[in-house]
Amino acid sequence: MCGIMLFAKWARRLAHLSILMLNYSMIEFDVPPDGGLLVVLSGTMGSGKGAVTEELLRSLADFRVGRVTSATTRHRREGEIEGEKYFYMTREEFMRREDLGEFLEVNPAFANGERYGTLSSELLHKLVENDIVIHEVNISGARAIRDLYKEARTREKLLTVFLMPGEPWRDTVLKRIGEDIQNPRDGIRARLKEAEIEISHKDEYDAVVENRDGYLENCVSDIKGLILKQLSLVKIQKQDKI
């Protein structure tokens, strides 16, 4: 019975995902002209976004590099620090700030009822303070951000990367989350369907990078190379405008 209920919840989440591709929340936001390069990182569950982000922050230590802190209504887990990866809010506070238009983008509720979003003030602060800003966000959030950077004067200051688990991706994902490859639970099957939808949008990104087991260093090196190349384009654009 529990498996059926969990599957139903994830089925509703899957329906939400189809809707959010066209229906995300966005407010007026001016990209700071002298702000840093924004690196948007998306990927399926088990793609290793968190590990890749941590390694990128370390490998880019010669630059002023920051990470966007997202807001969430989920409870803080043991060992998590407020403001490091998430701002933890009550649902009432989250909804109040959403009504005030403080979010750049907001994801619909997950199966567990929790919500996630990007505060425009947080993104602006990180862009002004850093040369490079890394933001882990899902496909709808990435689309919202691309719309902000669609003007020619700002497009070179955005790099979007989709992180793929190593092939065969389903087996890789199940292995990484400790799931039975031959017989995953119903809720996990629904999440795999969600991952299929996410992967179907990978070509919307500037680059697709594979994160294979045992090759994290290579994956990080590839993304770092893309970042440095994009930074050089930004510098050329600035020189042309002088």
VENRAPE-V508954 format. One record per backbone hydrogen bond with DSSP energy under -1.0 kcal/mol. NH is the residue of the N-H (numbers start at 1). CO is the residue of the C=O. E is the energy in kcal/mol with one decimal. If there is no record, write none. Layout:
BEGIN
nh-><NH,NH>
co-><CO,CO>
e-><E,E>
END
This chain:
BEGIN
nh-><5,6,7,8,9,10,11,12,13,14,15,16,17,18,19,20,22,23,35,36,37,38,39,40,41,42,47,52,53,54,55,56,57,58,59,60,61,63,65,66,68,70,71,72,73,80,83,84,87,89,94,95,96,97,98,99,100,101,102,104,107,110,113,117,118,120,123,124,125,126,127,128,129,130,131,132,133,134,135,137,142,143,144,145,146,147,148,149,154,155,157,158,159,161,162,163,164,166,172,173,174,175,176,177,178,179,189,190,191,192,193,194,195,196,197,198,199,200,201,202,204,205,207,209,211,215,219,220,221,222,223,224,225,226,227,228,229,230,231,232,233,234,235,236,237,238,239,240,241>
co-><1,2,3,4,5,6,7,8,9,10,11,12,13,14,15,16,19,19,32,127,131,157,133,159,135,161,44,48,49,50,51,52,53,54,55,56,58,60,63,132,134,85,117,87,115,77,86,81,70,72,90,91,92,93,94,95,96,98,97,118,116,114,110,71,105,102,119,120,121,122,123,124,125,126,64,64,37,66,39,41,138,139,140,141,142,143,144,145,151,151,154,155,38,40,207,42,209,211,168,169,170,171,172,173,175,174,185,186,187,188,189,190,191,192,193,194,195,196,198,199,201,202,160,162,164,212,215,216,217,218,219,220,221,222,223,224,225,226,227,228,229,230,231,232,233,234,235,236,237>
e-><-2.3,-2.6,-2.3,-2.3,-2.1,-2.3,-2.2,-2.1,-1.9,-2.3,-2.0,-2.2,-2.2,-1.5,-1.6,-2.9,-2.0,-1.3,-1.8,-2.3,-3.1,-2.6,-3.7,-2.7,-2.8,-2.5,-1.7,-2.6,-2.7,-2.3,-2.1,-2.4,-2.5,-1.6,-2.7,-1.8,-1.3,-2.2,-1.0,-2.5,-2.4,-1.6,-3.0,-2.5,-1.8,-2.2,-2.8,-2.0,-2.6,-2.8,-2.5,-2.5,-2.2,-2.5,-2.0,-2.4,-1.5,-1.4,-2.5,-3.7,-2.8,-2.6,-2.4,-2.0,-2.4,-2.2,-2.0,-2.5,-2.3,-2.2,-2.3,-2.2,-1.8,-1.1,-2.5,-2.1,-3.0,-2.7,-2.8,-1.8,-2.5,-1.8,-2.1,-2.2,-2.4,-1.8,-1.1,-1.4,-1.5,-1.9,-2.1,-1.4,-2.7,-3.1,-2.7,-3.5,-2.8,-1.1,-2.1,-2.7,-2.5,-2.3,-2.3,-1.8,-1.2,-3.3,-2.1,-1.9,-1.5,-2.1,-1.8,-1.9,-2.2,-1.9,-1.7,-2.2,-2.7,-1.8,-1.4,-1.8,-1.8,-1.7,-1.4,-2.5,-3.5,-2.1,-2.2,-2.8,-2.3,-2.4,-2.1,-2.8,-2.2,-1.7,-2.3,-2.7,-2.1,-2.3,-2.5,-1.9,-1.5,-2.0,-2.1,-2.0,-2.4,-2.1,-2.3,-2.2,-1.1>
END
